[in-house]
Amino acid sequence: MSGLRKEKWSTRFSGRLSRGDALLQLAILGVLSGVLTGGVILVFRAAIEWPLGYFLPGGDSEAFEQLGPLARALLPLVGAVMLGLFLYRLAAADRRVGVAHVMHRLNYHQGYITLRGALVQFAVGVGTVVSGQSAGREGPAVHLGAAVSSLMGQWMRLPNNSIRTLVACGVAGAISASFNTPIAGVIFAMEVVMMEYTIAVFTPVILAAVSAGVLTQAVYGADPAFQVPLLSMYSLWELPWILVIAVVIGVAAAGFIHLIDSLSRYESRPIFLRLLLAGCFAVPFALLVPEVMGIGYDTVNRTFHGQIALSALLLVGVAKLLVTGVTVGLGMPSSVIGPTLVTGAALGGAMGLVGAWYAPEGASSVGFYAMLGMGAMMGAVLQAPLAALMALLELTHNPNIILPGMLAITVASLVTSEIFGKKSVFLSVLRVQGFSYQSSPVTQALRRVAVPAIMERSMQSVPRLLGREAVDQVLAAKPKWLLIAGSSGGPVALMLTADLVRFLEEKEPPDEGVEGEVAPPDIDLLDIPAKRRDVAPVPFQATLEEALNLLESSQAEALYVRQRSVYGSAVSTGVVLKADIDSYYRYRAP
């Protein structure tokens, strides 16, 4: 394909995507995003499981409990020191990883995620799990999936609204590949990261979750992340006890978020010192409660099958909560999603054993309560009840879990948010870092569309001084707007072509046939009577939100859209006025 044809095809493709409702193009991008995400997650999982399977007893990548006391004590401490040295050499901005970082890039940078950040996330994601920290692989997976999808969009020079959609596709694909739960991946992307639901975005996000799930199933099989027995509620009389469990889980979730929130305020202290303290804090727990080390999915599976005693479940639940909260709050780049599931399952299973002790004839299995506790903890910590419910349904393959699951998840989320005033753990981390997350309807609507969708293309760039012949050529093209270049060559003003026509009509015509007549002088477009607007450039990929912010910050009255060609040069392809943005939001925004 020639350069010119490639440029025309790319412009048409990007132009369709700029509207935000190009379902066919978005669907293709969603499949590509899912395949790339699935491939990256496979590499990430292999980077974790291969070294763990090599040095842990029995080749089990989660058998930290079988290590000797000395190894359990040294592993998290040495790992914390190495991670601290690695992160100490990086700039503060390069240390930010995980789901909160993805949300930050969406809110402040239109979903642009750097390759450097992805490489840092890969390294520290592997390092935290392999060194036995209380960590999971879900948060790093979300970052990596979002990054590879964002980088694909940047490489294709897609509009920023499409890059935002690709980030959501990467998030959904990552969760789908990690848990083998495609529906939960879709809801997690929309409810936790994007914090909005739109029909146009659902199609590519669903396809990304499916394609990533198919790729990982081809390697790891179709079994979900947990081995869940057949679960069901024994009697409706259990509902009051489920309410009690939900309240307990809600309190634990609030304490977990508060712990991270409080310790995150020491972010200004040296990262090496903070991670050294985190490693020292984890050592006694690794010695006494080795189940806190690593991902902990083996502990969840044992809880589901009733293989852990009441005292051990309480100890594991509390220890996992404390270790994860303290280490993450001190700056350990660990995922909180996996530890949240372990904590919820342990506390839920313990409450189930207590209920069975009081009413042995009317209580459901321990695994049933562990599953409810896991879903309730996930919903409360992430403030994502629908994603937690979908995860429960897909993990159990049992519709009987829906009714009690809805009750437990909703009540736990309400206790955390309304009684204790806690937001999602990711929003709390962003707030401590000095960032907010804007999700107002106006902002969301303006982010869904890029400037090519509304820009006025009937525009021509012209120099400030025009001779009569040049004026005739401009008028023959019949542009609506004239983008006037200043003495330096860059555009400085915008005016309607109608103002030039009016000036020519009002100007007295010269006498004809006079011997020695001289040519009429050039017309100065910055001097003739006309309504001219100050201008500022806006990238072709920018969303309407970016355009509106640029109008306000630059105090310009109009924007000219700059598009970079395949040859590297930038050309002006249209103009956008604030009235165009207002008109879109009032009359065309979905």
Steps between C-alpha positions, in 0.01 A plus 500: 500500500644837397557772756218717363247215495608394849450855625152524344398163647637595843315833489170335408544232766585756768218725386246224551643417842489864607120485515511234769228282343697322225412153627666300222833680535483483880415130483811429292713699743340315793600161360856619434520643851379174653750289308791727593387517863459124522849449361655744747317340794625156395857629502443673835357186662786290363753749642343447843428127493827381345738623776254412777447152361877459486594584859179437701451145638315261274512735204189673634507872426298575816668267749663773711366326812734206436815710514716489809477781759826663391398508135156641588661774707769600250297483180264797557773706666754448221228555242398827663862620502548415131171664403593805707837533326337461160228758563743740671679547169178599324325835493193527722268504198648173367427320828124532462352171384182298527131574458518843663769603253284387206212710635734797537618470139139479384395808694797725436668362186212357293621144553856550373714245688873482440708198409742589780219484755387163365852357528529627858163341581608169350820497705348598834191284442718193459729609783228543762342159441825305456649653817202386708341838565127506574411576139294394202549502126167670413606863549819461292298309240255790473786747455670282239178437307411869500857594400530264203159613371584867550835460324324331208266799468789746524694312233194511272456872583136449591283776648526527875139392556589169331815462710283536811278221369807285429616547860163365616544207260842425647363510855214264416733263317742495794232408756352244263841340447589505870182343642344347187201725570424703184176656624662616823784643289255708297317630807826569685628710210181704482415524872842535663730656239281690251222562756239526224284277283453573129355270235768586242782408739342171610547335159881530473548436873298177482696383195828580675398297807395207281813496282733531801308226680516267199876549472566420866257207499697351212804492730360451853167334426143612564501458879453821701762632738344320801378145551149574622276215624125499443365777722148596601316664787342242732212714624363854489552508876869551424437849363535676840837333551603600148415858596726471805782364283453786254527755779819337632649492150402864446677602821810301398499661154475847652791422732704369209443818293568721803827319567624555145372857501675588826840353414494639145538846649868419555555485125749787517742289707778308315358200318785272606438572867127442466543167322761391753246564777238312299730201465583500872129517585426198279769277654321396825179430309691290246640295791175458694234514225674398176164497319536879464790453258446514126166503321320264740259332260592160652372629836175613337448156343563326834251737666235419241537130578491547879860390556604781737399534865319801647800643688723464191242674281472794736877523526548487123226756436628755749867443413439531126308823555769652722801396293347612172368827639828595670734398216288654223455814707877527542548481124540131419384472134267210577155429363220528755239301305643154570561563872149642524357172372709296745400719795132489410500124452677440832273731701188372324601140561569574867158658543349198326665268754366715784150480353528124459608471863184679615262334252662185359175376343411820316829636371641479151852379427809694600583546131167677446578760766861530383380579150254760633776654712734515202241674283397738779862599571570558133185707456566709811872568444460580131152652541400289201198289603403394149853386409518301824163337436599402144825354634302288749268375229778411256719336764222280636302435180206488739205742476402411859779729621341810345235580764721467812792647306305812412403547863849448641680712242254789514489519880878474536550775240247723677666449838838597356382800300211644702583418863878544475507741204757303302526514123661241277854415608627622163326837536645528851852438367450762230374753752805451721721553195324832439282389208126484453288295263244697301199299389228762454253443213633804312861383523410146397301621199783724378756221542308264272551713189812642332526834322489356143137404565386863534772712338417722203702368207411785263812697585803625313836618632606830343782753549430836653552690172300391196532633148197527274581175320546316829169641626322367193651153556392500863145605416478240224562227764203635702634431851290607796800602712836656429788405730739794481875450540708766673847625419657192662297266279277358774123566512408802710133568422184355351244691298194422291547508125176698488680792667755506219224489239319788675818707504553442128141597422519819705837606362467753216612336169792668321446696178564287195675599181719769660845507346774412751263325744689312771402162646281520812689456829496172694217452749609479864263251661601620846416859414172492309170541694403152617429296812820308561547234767819418687599139440695219663597157363333178610618148403289296260475225765367728777163444661241773540592519869860579406383755245278674754779508759738642241255776408470597865872481584627679187217755495476438126171547319550214254721196449657380179544123477850378422551155349837341442538330163683175431795709382530675838373845400205658680208649309190688611188300418216687670385747763302463822316774690364483852152535350560175307580316825197647675278408207626141503435456871154660487361331192714204393658343807343165593 
